[in-house]
Amino acid sequence: MAVSPAVTTLCENSNEVFLDVAKLLLTYADNILRYPNEDKYRSIRIGNPTFSTKLLPIKGAVECLFEMGFEEAETHLVFPKSASVEQLKLIRESIAAERDQRLRGGQCVQPIAQAAGSVSAPESSAAASSTSTQPFSLPPSQPSSLESSMSFYVTLQSNFQHVMLYENPELQQKARSHIPHQQLSSAAQHKLKQAKEADPECKLGVEDFLVLELLGWFKQDFFSWVDCLPCSRCGGPTQNTGSLSLSTDDRCWGAQRVENHYCQDCGLSTRFPRYNNPEKLLETRRGRCGEWANCFTLCCRSLGLEARYIWDSTDHVWTEIYSASQRRWLHCDSCENVCDKPLLYEVGWGKKLAYILAFSKDQVVDVTWRYSCKHPEVLSRRTSVQEAWLLHTINGLNSSRQQSLSPDRKKELTERLLVELVEFISPKKPKPGELGGRNSGSLAWRTARGETSAAYSETSIPAAGYVFSPTEKEKSDRLLHVSYSATKDQYCRVSNSSELIQSWDHCVWSKDSVFRKVENDWQMVYIARTEGSSVGRISWKFDFAPAGMKIKSVSIMASSQTFHSGKVSWYLRSGHNTTEFSGDGKMQLFSSLSGSSDFIVVAELSGGDGETSWQHSQLFRQSLKETAESSFEILIHLEDA
């Protein structure tokens, strides 16, 4: 059995310091044990002079509170109703035994083993608490920042402790029971095979494609975004009018506040607890970015992916996944269904970044510089704590967390960190996909947060993408036949042994301000322009010149639908010639392309009325129940050039 690392660290203090802080810790624990139903004894205000001067500066002290079961709740540490009283007793008895031994003048005793039910996964016995091997001390030149540093320290400790929940084998098993693992793995294997066929030098691994599949499933099928819940009585719209009291059940599942979603039609208040326990989120499957990142990171760990929880001081959270094949960490935002687009927040959303920290079972890393191409600006905003203090504190947390790791694992983590530090030195340049505003949440919510757009335009960088060119079989058959199903979100290359390609944008030549929208309530799916944009464009390119062939004839079926003043324009472009055609869902023949070697199909979405104007022009609108019908089809007969 593993010893308590927090108490071990506490014992490193001098006799006088240990006796003083032990008395205070025992008082906190005894008050809870004596008065289990009194909320006032379950809460410690961070700014309390006793806490800030007699406990916070002592190494191991705050860690003991976290190991007892205390959690961060904004300005307080709280012992939730769901916390294990037995764990509290074990840590309390360990401290008491050591204190009694020292008072009798005896030798220090070994702390007792951790409670059953605490983290016991391999490599993480000492990691079950966020301990520091160095005392928490503020730089003498910055005495006025005491409260800020205390708050920052508690944030570090709380997040470092929270990620250990993802290591619980039973919770991982529960998460796996919700994930269509075999389906996602098969799709990942198929895409890896396609990638290697297209590029024999491809160095990606199946885990890279599994991450993409998991992101898509989580966004489209599993989790739901909540701005305001519909009224639970009349089903009408509601408004968030403040907070309601926390119930015992809310506290049990880690909720720190309950939003009051008030219906102005019938006057009913619908409660929306902001749960922080990922087990509960597997059941509710809804929330905003906090709930999304929390649950998604658990899902990643349950599939064996190395994942860490990313905390951003400007009020956003997401996940990073380690790619063994690429030897680097990949940014993954489940709310947006995006991967490896780290400049999205600063460039696309216009965020004024300051601190971005990564938390895993093994370490804390300051990853701010991965997410910025404006390093001097970011540095000027990092004023909450001194840089030396932050580095010192993170090093202390990591040193303690990694005490039980093998030498090989420690070496691996060190090598990874060095690779990251080198990556951080040179700011990146924005690339396509990082330039658009936020998609998750209502337009009003995103506008209020200033995350709809930034100083860059999606069209400011060319986005050359996928080009359809004939395979050997298609050359032999002199036929290229492609169809797309919006319901399945899948291209089928019929003329190439019915090859399947997942995701609407994987075969796109260019796209500008468009996305795939799934309406689970109406059971419909379509491609629309992003909210707040006046025009959206998407195109597909076909080129037969490299294969030594030219076009004999082209037939196209494209479906689009408009509402109110919405407009969709379809164009066929080849060389200097442009032909407009209808998106009425009927197959149309274009013999005018005969003799050409390439062409581009373009769709342009515009118009519409009011805040939902973006929905008034749609491509490939289809019922989620219509799995057999194609919504876009191109048939090309070829001949030798």
N, C-alpha and C positions, 0 to 999 in steps of 0.2 A: 504494500500500500504506500502511496506517495504521501510525504509530509506536506503540511500546509506551507506553501512558499511565502505567503504574506507574513505569517507569524515568524518564520525563519528570518525574514528580512527585518522584522521588528526587533528581534533578539540581537541584532547587530549593533543596536544603540547602546550607549553607556548605561550603567546601572541606574543612575539618577533619572535620565531621560526616559528609560524604559518604564520605570515604576510610575512616573507621572502620567505618561500617555496610556499605560495599561489600565490605570484607575479610571480614566475617562472612557476608554473603550468598554470596560466592564459595566460602567454606569449606563451607557447607551444600550448594551445588550440586556442588562437586568431590567431596565424599564420596560422593554418590549415583552420580556418573559413574564413580568409581574402584571402588566396591564395590556394584554394582547388585543383588547378591543378599543384601546384609546389611540386615536390617530395621531395625537400630538407627540406621542413617544416614538412614532414611526418615521418622524421627519426631522431632519437636521438642516438648518439654514446655513448655506455656504458662507454667508457674510457674518455669521455669528462670531463675536470676538474670541470666544473660547475655542471654537473649531478652527478659526483662521490662524490663531497664534500658538495654541498648545497642541494641536493635532496635525494640521495640514503640513507644517514644515518638517515633521518627523518621518523619516523613511520607514515605510512599511505600515504606517498608521491608516492612511486612507485606503490602502490596499486591503487591510484587514476588514474594513467596513464593506468593501465590495465583495470580499470573500464570504462575509457573513450573509450577504444577500441584498445589501443596499444597492439602489439604482439611482441614476441621475434623473432629476425632474426639474429642469430649468434652474431655479435659484436654490433648490434644496436637494439633499440626498434623501431618498424615501425607501423604507423597508416595505415592499408590497405585500398584500395579503397572500399572494401566490408563492412567496419566498418560503424556503424550507426552514422551519423552526429548528429541526434537528441539526441542520448545517450551522445555524446560528449558535446553538448550544455547543457544538464541537469546537468551533473557533473560540468561543468564550471560555470553555474549559481549558483549552490549550494555553490561552493567555493567562488565565487564573493560576494554572499549575506552575507556569514559569515565574509568575509574580510571587507566589508563595515560596517557591524554592529560593528566589533571590532575597526575599525578606528574612528567610531563615539563615541566609549566608551560605547556602549550598551552591553546588555547581548548576549551570544552566541545564535544563532538561530538554529532551528532544520533543518538538511539537507532535501532537497526535496525528493520526492519518486523517485524510480528508473524508468528508461525509460520503456515504453511498449516494449515488445520484448526482454528485458533482462530476465535472468532466473527467473522464478516464480514458479517453482515446489515446492511441499511441502517439508519442512525442508531445503530449499536451498535459501531462500530470502537473508539471510546474507552471503550465500556461493557463491553468484554470483561473488564475487571478491576474490582474494587471499590476504586477509588482515592480518596484524600482529599486535598483541596488544603490542608488545615490540619493542623498537627501534632497527634498524639494526646496530650492532656495531661489529667492528673487535677486536679480542684479542690484547692488547697492545704489546704482545710478538711476534707478527707476522705482522709487518707493511708492509713487502715486499709482502704479499699475498693479498693486497688490490684488485688488478685487478682480481685475481683468485676467491676471495670471491664474488666480484661483479658479475662475470660471473655465479658462482654457484647459487647465490641468484636469478638472473634473470631466470635461468633454472628452479629452484623450482617454482617461481611465474608463469612462462609461462605454465608449465605442469599442475600446480594446477588450472589455469584458463581454460586451454584447455579442461580438462575432463568435465567441465560443459556443453559443447556442447552436450554430450551424454544424458543429462537430458532434452533436448528440446522435448516436446511431439510430435510435428509435425515431427521432424526428426526421432524419434523412430517409428512413424507410417509409415514413408517412408521406413525405414529399414525392418519393419515387412512385408511390401508388397512384398519384394524380397525373404523372407524366407519361405520355405514350412513347416510352423509351425506344421500343423496337422500331416504331414508325419513324422516329426522328433519326435513329442510327442508320436505318436503311437509306433514308434520303441523303444523309451525310456521306455514306459510302458511295452512293450513286454519283453525287456531285464531285467527290474526290476523283472517282474514275474518269468523269468527263474532263475535269481539270487536267489530269495527267495525259489524257489523250490529246487535248488541245495544246498542252505544253509539257513535253516529256521531262523538262528540267524543273517542273513544279516541285517546290519543297514543302508545300503545305501538308498538314496531317489531318486525319479524320476528325480530330477534336476541334480543329478550326471550323470545319463545316458543321459539326454538331452544335457549336455555339450559335451559329447563324440559324440553324433549325430551331433551337430552343428559344431564341429571341422571338422568332416569328410566331411560334406556337403560343408563347406566353402573352404576347401582345394581341394576337388575333382570336385566340380560343379560350384563354384561361382567365386573365385578369381584366378588370374593368376600371376605367377612370371615373372618379367622382368629383364633380364640382359641387353640386347640390343634389341630394337624393330626391326622387319624386315623392310626393306626399304619400304616406303609408295608408291613408284613408281614402282620399279621392283621386290619387294618382297625378294630381296637378303639380306645377312647378313650385319650388320652394326657394327661400333665400336664407343664407347663413346669417343669423342675427346675433351671434355671440356663443357663449358657452353654457352648458348645463352641468349639474353636479355629477361627479363620478360615482358610479355604483360599485359595490364590492366586486361584481363580475368584471367591470371595466378595469379596476385596479389589478385584478387577478391576471388579466391578459396584457398588462403593461401599458394601458391607455393613460396618457398624461392629461388629456382633455377630451371633452365631448362637445361636438358642435351642435348647435340648435338650428336645424333646417326647418324654417317656419313657413307654413302654407298660408298665403294671404287670402286664398279662396275659402277654405273651411276652418282656418284658425288652429290647425293641429301642428304641434311640434314633433318633428321626427328626429330621433337621436342618431348621431353619427359618431361613435367612439373612434378615436384615432389610435387603433391598436398598434403596439410595438412588438408583440410576440409573433414570430413568423408561423408558429403552429396555428394560431387563431386565423392568421391571414390565409392559410391554406383552405380555410372554411369560408371566410367572407369573400375572398378573391376580389377585393375592391379597395380603392383609396387613391391617394395622390403619390407623388414621387417617393415619399418615405416608405409607404407600404409596398410600392412596386419594387424598389431596390432591395428592401428587406427580404421579401419573399423570393425574388428572383435569385438573389445570392445564395439562399438556402437551396433552391432547386439546382443551381450549378454545383454546389458542394455534394448534393445527393447523387449526382451523376459522376462524381469523382474528378470533376474539373477543379483545378486550383483557382480559387476565387477570393477576391477581397472587396470589402465594402468601402466605397469612396464617399467621404464627407466633404462638402464644400461650404465654407463659411458664408457664402452668399445665398444660402438656402436652396440647395439641391443635393441629391444623393444619387449614386449609380453604382455600377459594378465594374471591376476589372477581372479579366481572365488571363491566366498565364498560358501562352502558346509555346509548348516545348519545341515544336518544329521551327518556329520563328525566333525562339529564344528571347521573347519580350512579352510585356504585359499589354493586353488589348483593352481599350476602352469599350464598354458595352452599356448602353442605356436602354433598359427594357421599356420605359415609357415611350421612347421614340422609335424603338426597333432599329437601332443603328449600332454598328460595330466599327471600331478603329477610326473614329472621327473626333479626336480629342479637342480640336479647335472649334467645335460646334458651339460651345457656350460663349466663348469670348467673341468670336467672329460672327457666328450666326445669330445668337440670341442677344448679343450686346452686353454680356455680363461684365461687371467690373471685379475681376477675381482678386483674391487676396491669399487665402489659405485653402489648399486641397490636400487632404490626408487620406492615405490608404491603410485600412485595418484588416489584418488576416490573423489566423491562429498563431502565426509565427512572429509577426513583426508589425511595426508602424513605419510608414514611409511618407515623407513629405513629397508629394508628386505634383505640386503646383505647376512646375515648369513644363510638364508634358502638355498642359492644357492652355498654354499661353504663347502667343507670338509677339507679345509686348512686355518683355521681362522688366524693363525699367519702370513702366507704369505700375505693374503688379508689386514690385518691390517698394514703391512709394506708398502703397496702401497697407503694407504689412506692419501695422503699428500696435496691434493688440498686445504683443509680447516681444521681448528682445530675441533676435535671431539666435544668439548664443544660448539663451535660456531654452528655446525650443529644441535646438540641437541636443543640448545636455539632457533635457527631459526625455526626448525620444530615444536617445542612446541608452538611458537608464531603463526605460520600459522594455526595450528590446533585449538588453543584457539579461534581465530577469526572466523574461518570457522564454528565452532560448537556453536557459540553464540545463534543461533535461534533453536537449537535442543532441543527436550524434555529431561527432566531428565532421562527418561527410555532409550532413544536412546544413550545419553551420557554414561550411565552406561554400556549399551551393548557394545559400542565401547571400553570402558576401559577394560572390561572383555576379549574381543577378543585380545586386545593388550597384556594383561598380558599372555594369552595363547601363543601368538606368541613369546614373549620374553623368555618364558621358553623353547619353541621349539628351539630357536636360541642358547641356552647355549651349547648344546652338538652337535658337528659336526656329520653329518650322514655318513653312508657308502654307496658307489655307489651300485646300483642294476641294473639288466639287463634292457636295454632300455636307460640307461644313459651313456653308454660306447662308442657308435658309433659316428662317425663324423657327420657333418651337411649334410642334404639331399637337402635343398632348394638352388637354384642357380646353375650355371655351376661349373664344377670342377675347372676351372681356377680361377673363382671368389672366391670359397671357399678356394682354396689353397693360393691365395694371402692374404686372411684374416687369414690364419693359423687355419682353422676350419674343416679340413678334418678328423682328428683323434687326439688322445692324447696318453698318456703313457700307457693306459689300453687297453686290448683286449676284444672284445665282448665274447671271449671264456674263459676269466679268471674267470668268475663267472657262475656256472651252471644255466641254465634257465629251470628248470622243469616246465612244463606247463600243458596243457589240456590232459586228458586221456579219450578216449572213452570206456565206460563200459555199458553193456546192462541195459535198464530200465526194469520195470516189464513187459511192453507190449512186448518188444523185447525178453525177456526171454520166455514169453509165446509163441510168434511166432517162437522162435528159429531162429531169423533173425535180423541182424543189417545191414542196408543199408544207406550209407551216400553219398551224392553228393555235389559238390561245383561248383558254377557258378562264373567265374571271372567277368563277366559283372555286375551281381547283387551284387558281393562281398558278397556272402551268401551261407552258408551251409544249406542243407536240410536233415534232418534225416528222410528219407522216411518211415522207419519201425516204427517210433514213432509218428504216426499221422501227418506226414509231418511237424515236428517241424523245425522252421527256426532259424538260428543263424547268426547274421550279423558279417561281418569283417573277412578277410582272416586269421588273426593271432589269433582269439579268440579260435580256435580249434587246434592250433599248439602245439606240445609237446616241440619243441625247434626251434630256428631260430638264424641264425648268418649271418649278413651282407646281408640281403635281404629286399626288400620292394615292395609294389604294385605300379606300374607305370601306370598312365592314360595319354594317348596321345590324347588330345582333338582335335588337328589338324588332326591326322590320324584316329581318332575315334576307337582307339585300347586300350586294357588294358592287362596287364600281370604282373607276378612277376619276378623281376630281382634282381641281386645283387647290392649293393650300389656302387656308383662310387668310384674308388680308391681302391676297395678290389679285391684281386686276386681270392678268392673263396667265394661262398655263400652257405649256407646249410639251409635246412628246413626239419622238420620231423613231423609225426603224430603217436601217440601211441594208441594201442588197448589192453585192458587187461580184460580178462573174468574170471580169477581165483577168485576174490572176490565174483563173482556171482555164483560160483560153476559150471561153464560151460567151455567147451573147443571147439576148432574149428573143424568143419567137413570139410569145404572147404572155400577158399577165392578167389574172382575174383576182379581184379583191372583194371581200365582204367585210364591212366594218359597221359596227352598231354604236350608235350614240343616242342620247336622249336629253332633251332640254325642258326646263320649266320656267314659267314667267318670261323674262327677257333674256334668259341664258342663251348662249350661242356656241355651237361647235362647228368648226370649219376643217374639212379634210382636203389635203393636197397631195398630189403625186408629182415629184420633182425629178427630172433627169436632165443633166446638163443645164442649158439655159431655159428649158421648157418646164412650165408649171401647169398642171391640170387640176382643177377643183372637182371633187366628186362628193356624192351623198353618203352619209353614214346611216342609211335606212335599214341596214341588216340584210340587204340583198346582194348577191354576187354580181359584180360588174366586170366586163371585159375591156381591156385597154390594149387594143392592137397597135396603137400609136407608138408604143414602146418597142415595137419590133425592130431589131438591129442594134438596140442600145445594150450597153454592157453593165449599167448600174442604174439604180433609182433609190429614192428615199420617200417613205410614206410619212406624212406629217399631220398631226391633229393639233388644233389650237382651240383652247377653251376660254370663253370670255363672257361678259354680260352678267345678268342676274340682278336681283333686287334685295336690298337690305343687308342685314348682318349675315344672312345665310346665302348670299349670292354665289358663294363658291360651290354650293350644292346644285345650282340651277343649270349647270352644264356638266354632263357626265358621259364617260366612255364606258362601254362594255357593261352597262347595268344588267345585273343578272340575279336571280333568286339563288340563295345558298342551297336550295333543294334541287336546282337544275344542274345536275352533274354531267349530263351527256351532251349538252349543247355548247357549241363554240360561239364566242362573241366577236372573234376577229380571225380572218382566214385569208391566206394569200397562196395562190396557185400559179407557179411560173414554169412554162415550158421553155426548154433551152435548145440551142443548136450550136454547132461549132462556129467559132469566130472566123 
